[in-house]
Amino acid sequence: MPSRVLTAEQTALVLRDERLRPLLHGFEPELVIEHEPVEFPSYPYEWPPEMLHAAAELTLELALELLPYGLGLKDGTPYNVLFRGPDPVFVDVLSVEQRDPADPTWLAYAQFVRTFLLPLAAWREFGVAPGEVLLSRRDGLEPEDFFGWLGWGRRLLPPWFSLVTMPVLLGRRRRDDPSVYRPRRLGDPDKARFVLRTLFRSLRRTLGRLAPPEGKRSEWSAYTEARSHYSAEQARLKDRFVESALSEFRPRRVLDVGANVGHFSAMAARAGASVVAIDYDPVVVGRAWRMARADGLRILPLVVNLARPTPAVGWRNAECSSFLDRARGRFDLVLMLALIHHLIVTERVPLGEIVSLIAELTTELALIEFVGPEDPMFQRIVRGREHLHRGLNSTVFECACKKHFHIVRSQPLPASHRTLYLLRKS
């Protein structure tokens, strides 16, 4: 990412910021580098497999490009990468270091395997999403973990033999051998560089084999394409209502909650907004990322369930902030289309709490689709608990909204129990 070294005068100005003093602990930095900010930080456990794969590609590309300059990466972790829209950006400048020109080893190799390759393999082979691994395991999957999932026949096949079986078998014999981490020097620096280049290219081929497959299906992957719960007229009215709000108010930052494959996220991005699109299904989020990358749209798709948002994690819960802490007050418009009934019924979140959270997330506008209890999709998910939602209707919904918003306009979808509302904060 674009960076610049600050002058002495600029450094002195920056260091006067009282927020930085606790980080320095009394030390005066020799060099201060300023980076272009990334608008919305995200973490590897919020990425679909496609984004983890893109971050791995960037890491290997950088490692190869640094070789001719006598530099290397001391880390091989996805935490060195952020995303600007759908594009990965390497942000950890301090990971780049001068390497011993005669040393043919990459000490970050095992970390790269644990945090990139094995989580991608877990998704491809067993449907275990990266978030299920990396949220609870900062340093990824150990080869021993994966070894237990594979049958003996597969343990001997590529790429499992080199990624999993050999490390497990050798690790049992060399676990307490400190020589594993000692530098290995060759007499010829060109030969050492050749060995490293061969290693990175081999990792790139393995990464290619572990690329998330296109066309993977899930419960929600056909939802937007089918739109079977909307007639053609209803779908046109819904699109027109969203387009009208985007055209009139020109929001710069949009949060699309329950974005699915990104239909409305793309609409907002094409209207000039920077979009964070969240959904709990990694398959549809991966499709949204592919679309945004292919079309060059400023959409950051993340695997986040608003009912159980990403928590703050790390030492004292201060290393990685929660999704809500990053999102509160960051957006001009929150889209919540065909979702609120899922939060009410499936997640059992009170309507007032949902509206209150939306008001915290947006600085100005919200566009919400209300789905009444008579709607077929509502009936499908309520599963015999209709009596719990008997009093829910559009009047109740409007009353809940008026505690935080006023209604700019609404649009009932004909021959349905759905109404679109454009709301503005009071």
N, C-alpha and C positions, 0 to 999 in steps of 0.2 A: 504494500500500500504506500501511497506517497508519504514521505517523511522528510524532515529537514532538521539539521543541527542548529540549535539556537545560538545566537551571539551572546557574549558576556552580558550585555545590557538586557537582552531579552530574557536570559536565564535569571538574572537578578530580579526582574519584574515577576517572573513566574514563581520564584521561591518566596516572594512576599505573601503569597496566598496561604493563609493560615491553615487551610484544609490539607496542605501538603506536609506541614511540619511533622505531624505524628508519623508519617510514612518514612521520613528520613532519619528519625531517631538521633538527631544532632549531627549527622554526617553531611558534609557539603559535597554535592555531586561534581565530578570532573566534567561531565558532559550531559547535556539535556537534549533529547531528541523529541520533537513534536510530530505527532502523527495526525493524519486526517481522521476525524472521528467517524465511527460507524454508528449509524443512526439508532439501530435497535440491536443490542448485543443478544446473542443466543448461545446456547451450550449444546455440546454433542448429543446429550440425552434428549434434546428436543428436536433433533434432525431426523427426517426420514432416511432410510438407507441410501438413497440417491445422493443426499447431501454429504453424508459421511464418506461415500465413495469419491465425490468431487474434492473433498478436503484431503483425502489420501492422495489423489492424483496431483494436487497442488504441492503437497509435501515432497513427493518423490521428484517432481519436476524441479523444485527449488534445490533439492539435494544434488541433483545432477548438474544444474547450472552453476552451483557454487564450486564444484570440483576444480575447474581450471584456475580458479583464483586462490587455491590453497585454503579454502574455507569449508566448513561442514556444519551440520545441524547436530547439536548435542541432545536434542529431544526429537521424538517421533510420535507426538501426541496430537489428537484433534483439538485439544485446548489451545493450541497455537494458532487456530484459525477462527475467524468470524465470517459472517456472510453480509455482504452489502446487496440487498435484494437477493437474487438467486445465485450470486457470484461469490465464490470463496475468496477470502483475503487473508494472507499470512500476516499476523500482527506481532509475533514475539521476536523482535529484533535481537534480544539478548540470547536467543537460541542459536544464533549464528556465531561461530567461533573459529579462530585459527586452528587448523588441524595439523597434526604431525604428518608431514608429507610422506614419511616412510611407513606409516601405520595403515594397514589395509582393512582395519575393522571399523564397523559402525556400531558404537555401543548402544545406540538407540534402536537397533534392529528388533530386539525382543519386545520393546515397548510398542513399536509400530505394529508388530504382529498382534499383540494383545489388544490394542485399542482400535485398530483399523481392520486388519484382515480377519481375525476370528469373530468379531461382532458381525461383519458383513457375511461371513460364512454361516453364522448362526441364523441369520435372516434367510439366506438363500436355501439352506438345507432343512431348517427346522421351523421357520416362520417366527423366530424370536427376534423382536424388533430391537434396534440399538438402544432405545431408551430403557428397555427392560434390563439391559446389561449395564449400561454406563451410569445410570442414575444411582445404583447401589454399589457399583464397582468402578471407582474413578480410573483405575489402571487396567480396566478391561477384563477379558477372559484369559485365564491361564490355559496352556496346552493340556494340562491335566483335566481341566473341566471338560474340554472338548473331547478328549480321549475317551471319557466315559460315555459320551453320546454316540460314538461310532462303533459299529460292529467290527470284529477282527478283520474281515475281508476288506473293508473300506480303509482301515488304518494303514494298509500297505499300498494304497493307491495314491497318485498325485491328486491334489497338492497336499493331502493329509499326512503323507509319510514325512515330508520335510517340515511342514508347519506344526504338526502335532506329535506324531509318533516318535520321531528322532529326539526332539526336545524332552519328551517324557522319559524315554529310555536313558538318554545321556544324563538328564537331570538327576535321576536316581543315583547315578554313580558319581556325579560331580557337584552335587548340591553344596557340599562344604569345601569345595576346592577353590581357594582365593585366586589361583592363577587364571581362572576363567576371565577375570576382569583386568588382567595386566595387559599393557600395550604390547602389540606384536609388531616388530619392525622388520621391514624388508630392506635389502641393500639398495634397491633401485626405486626412487619415488615414482617413476613412470609406471613401474609394475604395481605398486600399491594403488595408484590412481586407477589403473586398469581393473584391478580386483574390485574396487569400490563401484566403479561404473558398471561392471558386470552384475554386481549384487543389486544395484538400484534398478537396472533393466529387468533382472529376474523378478524382483518384487513387483515391477510394473506389469509384467506378464501375468503373475499370480493375481494381482489386483483386477486385471481384465477378466480373468476367469470367474472372479467373485462379484462382478458387476450385478447390481440388482436387476432381475429380469423384468422386461417390459410385459405388460399384459397381465400381471398378477392380479387376482381378483379378491375381493372381500365383500362383506355384507353391504357396504355402502358404495362400492366402486362404480356401480351402474346407476346410482341414484339420480345424478344430474342428467346423464344422457337419456335415461328412460323418461323421467319426469311423468310417470304414469298417473300420478295423483293430481296432475294439472291438465286441463284441456289446452289446446293450442291457443285459444283466446286468453285463458288465464295466464299462461306463460308469457304471452306478449304484454299483457297488462302489467305483470310483475316486473318484467324487464324495463318497460317504459317508465314505471314509477321510480325505479332505482336510477335510471338514466336521467330523469328529470331532476332528481335531488342532486345528483353529481354535477349536472350542468348548471344548476342554479347557485349552489353554494360553493362549488370548487374546493372541496376539502383537500388539504395537503397531505394529511396523514390519516389513514383509514385502518381500522381493525375489523377484519371479517371473521366473525366467530361462527364455527360450524361451516367452514368454507367449502368443504368437500373438495372437488377437483379444481376449484378456483374460478367458476364461471363469473361470479359477481366481483371477485378480486380483480380479474382481468378487466372487467368493465371500469372499475375504479382506477386501475393503473393507466388504462388508455385515456381516461379523463384527466390525467396528470397527477394522480395521488401516489404517494409511497405507501405500500400496503403490507401489513403483517396479517397473514392468513393462518388461522389455527383450526385444527380438527384433531380428534383423538385417534383417527384411523391412519396408520402410517402408509397404507396403500394409496389412499386418495391424496394424502399430502405429498407423496412421491410423484404422483401424476401432476399435481399442481406445480411442483418444482420443475418438472420436465417441460411443461407448457410455458412457464415463465422464462426459463432459460432459452428455450427455442425462439420465443417471440421477443426477447429482450425487454421484458416487463419488470418494473420495480416491485416485485412481490417477494416477500420473505415467508415461505410456508413452514410452519412449525407443528410438530406433534404435541399438542397441548389440549387437555381436557379442562374446560373452564370450570366444571364442577369439582375437579380435583387438580387444580393448577400446579405447575412445577414448584416445588418448595425451594426455600433457600437451603443450600447445602455447603459442606466444607467445614473447616475449622470455625467453631462458634457460629455456624450458619452465616458466615460473612464472606466466604470465597466467591460463591456464585449466588446472586440475589434471586429471589423468587420471581416467577413470571408476573405476578400482580404488582410487585414493587417496581418492576421495569415498565409496566404498562399503564399504571395509574396516571391520568392526566396527560398522556402522550398523544392522544388521537383527537382529531377534529370531528370524526364520524365513526361510530360503531355500527356495523351491520350485524344483525342477528336475524337471519331469515330461516324460517322453518326449523327453529331450534328450541324456542322457549317452552314448547309443550314437552320436549324430551327432558329439559331441566326440571320441570314441574312434576312430571309423572315418573320417569325412570330414576332421576337423581333425588326426587323428593325435596327440592329446594322451594321454599315459599316464594310466591310471586313478588311480594314486596322486596325480598332480599335480592332477587334477580335485577329488578329495576334499580335498586340502590347501587348495585355493583356497576351496572351500565353507566350510571351517573358519575361514578368514580373514574371510569375509564375514559370517558369522552369529555372534551372541553366545551363542546357546543352541541353536536347533533347525534341522534340515534335513529336508525331505521330498523323497525322491528316488524316481524310477521306474527300476528296473533293467530293461533290455531285453536278453535273451540272444541269442547268435548265431543261434539257430534261428528267431527271430522273422522273419516275412515282411518287415517294414520294415528290419530289420537286413540281411537277405539282399539287399534291393533296393539298399541303399547300399554294400554291401561290394564288389560288382562284381568277383568272381573272386578276392578276396584272403582267402577264408575261412580259409586256413591261418594267417594272422597273428593270428587271434582264437580259435583252436581251444581254447585253455585257459581262455577267459573263461567264468565261470559265477557263479551266485549266491554260492557259497562264497568264491570269489576276491574278489568284490565286498564281501562282509561282512568279510573279513579286511582289506581296504584301509580300510574305514570304521572299524574298531576302533582304528586308530592315532590317531584324533581324536575319535571318537564312541562312544557305546554305543547299541545298538539298543533303542528303546522298544517298538516292535512292527513287524510286517510283515504284508503282505496279498498273497498270490499272487492274480493274476487268473485265474480258472478257464479251462481250455482255451486257455491262452496261455503264452508264455515271458516274461511280465512279472510283476514283483513290486514292490509299493510298500513303502518303508521310511520310518519315522519315526525320526529319529536325534536324540540329545541330546549336546552336547559333553561330553567327558570332563572 
